[in-house]
Amino acid sequence: MRLTSFTDYSLRALMFLATRPEHRATIAEIAAAFDISENHLMKVVHFLGREKLLTTSRGKYGGIALSQAPSAINLGRVVRITETSTLPAECFDRKNNRCVITPVCQLKGVLMEAVKAFNATLDRYTLADLLHPKAKLVAIFGAANAAQ
């Protein structure tokens, strides 16, 4: 299963913010740290704010911050809300399925088992689990922003 860039950027933004919980970041800072598009990241941040994972504020002292502790942010939930489709193959879409072997195909069951295992693995982890080694992550993010 390949995650969309939207999900990837969501996880990266959350990781960045989790490394500096006392600091409100800007979209420009996060985009610079990962060398990604500010425009795309703006959509990600807006979405994560609507989902109550981030708090955002405008103005001179504004910025972006996590709305809850990293240990309360489940990775499985983040992936499920950011991915537009978790269907691994056409045969899972009853409305648009055109595969002729669907009635006898055993692949669908195998793929469903794989998706369940993927989700179960993600459900065992939180954002806090991604912060090790935190000092090295902070250094990488700081170096990226200093080079800007």
Phi, psi and omega per residue, in radians:
M1 nan 2.294 3.124
R2 -1.893 2.256 3.123
L3 -1.407 2.592 3.085
T4 -1.264 2.837 3.085
S5 -1.125 -0.506 3.102
F6 -1.059 -0.800 3.112
T7 -1.178 -0.751 3.114
D8 -1.012 -0.859 -3.138
Y9 -1.139 -0.601 3.100
S10 -1.080 -0.839 -3.140
L11 -1.133 -0.715 3.123
R12 -1.116 -0.764 3.134
A13 -1.079 -0.755 3.111
L14 -1.088 -0.715 3.108
M15 -1.097 -0.787 3.131
F16 -0.997 -0.876 -3.108
L17 -1.140 -0.604 -3.130
A18 -1.199 -0.423 -3.139
T19 -1.328 -0.302 -3.113
R20 -2.361 1.179 -3.034
P21 -1.116 -0.377 -3.125
E22 -1.525 -0.055 -3.042
H23 -2.053 2.368 3.009
R24 -1.565 2.220 -3.097
A25 -1.733 2.914 3.038
T26 -1.949 2.831 3.072
I27 -1.051 -0.684 3.138
A28 -1.069 -0.709 3.123
E29 -1.105 -0.800 -3.114
I30 -1.169 -0.772 3.136
A31 -1.060 -0.712 3.127
A32 -1.162 -0.683 -3.122
A33 -1.065 -0.574 -3.095
F34 -1.923 -0.015 -3.094
D35 0.934 0.927 3.126
I36 -2.157 2.928 -3.086
S37 -1.166 2.233 3.063
E38 -1.141 -0.664 -3.123
N39 -1.095 -0.783 3.128
H40 -1.182 -0.704 3.137
L41 -1.121 -0.581 3.113
M42 -1.050 -0.726 3.103
K43 -1.131 -0.706 3.128
V44 -1.089 -0.849 -3.110
V45 -1.096 -0.735 3.109
H46 -1.038 -0.806 3.133
F47 -1.082 -0.831 -3.121
L48 -1.117 -0.545 3.050
G49 -1.170 -0.765 3.105
R50 -1.096 -0.549 3.139
E51 -1.493 0.098 3.085
K52 1.162 0.432 3.051
L53 -1.606 -0.418 3.136
L54 -2.226 2.681 2.921
T55 -1.948 2.439 3.139
T56 -2.265 2.538 3.068
S57 -2.557 2.542 -3.123
R58 -1.680 2.932 3.033
G59 1.829 -3.116 -3.063
K60 -0.983 -0.693 -3.124
Y61 -1.859 0.380 -3.118
G62 -1.428 -3.009 3.118
G63 2.577 -2.881 -3.060
I64 -2.125 2.443 3.083
A65 -2.585 2.804 3.034
L66 -1.156 2.507 3.114
S67 -1.582 -0.136 3.127
Q68 -2.627 2.959 -3.128
A69 -1.119 2.533 3.098
P70 -0.941 -0.567 -3.139
S71 -1.223 -0.221 3.129
A72 -1.702 -0.080 -3.105
I73 -1.749 1.864 -3.095
N74 -1.448 2.275 -3.097
L75 -1.152 -0.643 3.107
G76 -1.052 -0.748 3.118
R77 -1.107 -0.781 -3.135
V78 -1.028 -0.812 -3.126
V79 -1.125 -0.737 -3.113
R80 -1.158 -0.624 -3.121
I81 -1.413 -0.400 -3.105
T82 -1.621 -0.405 3.120
E83 -1.434 2.250 -3.129
T84 -1.313 -0.467 3.117
S85 -2.530 2.315 3.071
T86 -1.936 0.259 3.121
L87 -1.377 2.105 -3.070
P88 -1.375 -0.272 -3.112
A89 -2.728 2.862 -3.105
E90 -0.992 -0.632 -3.045
C91 -1.126 -0.253 3.118
F92 -1.428 -0.214 -3.112
D93 -1.770 1.643 -3.058
R94 -0.993 -0.637 -3.082
K95 -1.229 -0.686 -3.031
N96 -1.935 0.120 -3.115
N97 -1.231 2.196 3.098
R98 -2.135 0.177 -3.100
C99 -1.276 2.204 -3.042
V100 -1.313 -0.322 -3.104
I101 -1.678 0.058 -3.090
T102 -0.862 -0.768 -3.096
P103 -1.067 -0.416 -3.090
V104 -2.107 -0.015 -3.023
C105 -1.280 2.327 3.099
Q106 -1.638 -0.198 -3.112
L107 -1.100 -0.639 -3.108
K108 -0.991 -0.770 3.128
G109 -1.120 -0.707 3.128
V110 -1.138 -0.782 3.133
L111 -1.128 -0.681 3.103
M112 -1.106 -0.710 3.085
E113 -1.075 -0.723 3.130
A114 -1.132 -0.742 3.121
V115 -1.105 -0.747 3.112
K116 -1.085 -0.709 3.120
A117 -1.167 -0.711 3.097
F118 -1.027 -0.889 -3.133
N119 -1.133 -0.699 3.133
A120 -1.095 -0.673 3.102
T121 -1.131 -0.845 3.128
L122 -1.064 -0.639 -3.131
D123 -1.136 -0.338 3.134
R124 -1.410 -0.122 -3.041
Y125 -2.126 2.646 3.054
T126 -2.087 3.013 3.089
L127 -1.008 -0.612 3.137
A128 -1.041 -0.554 -3.139
D129 -1.188 -0.319 -3.105
L130 -1.592 -0.004 -2.996
L131 -1.659 0.271 -3.124
H132 -1.911 2.233 -0.026
P133 -1.487 2.011 -3.035
K134 -1.008 -0.751 -3.107
A135 -1.051 -0.679 3.136
K136 -1.232 -0.648 3.078
L137 -1.108 -0.803 3.121
V138 -1.024 -0.738 3.137
A139 -1.117 -0.745 3.120
I140 -1.113 -0.804 -3.140
F141 -1.117 -0.707 3.132
G142 -1.145 -0.708 3.129
A143 -1.138 -0.669 -3.141
A144 -1.146 -0.722 3.138
N145 -1.283 -0.533 3.109
A146 -1.220 -0.543 -3.134
A147 -1.315 -0.196 -3.064
Q148 -1.220 nan nan
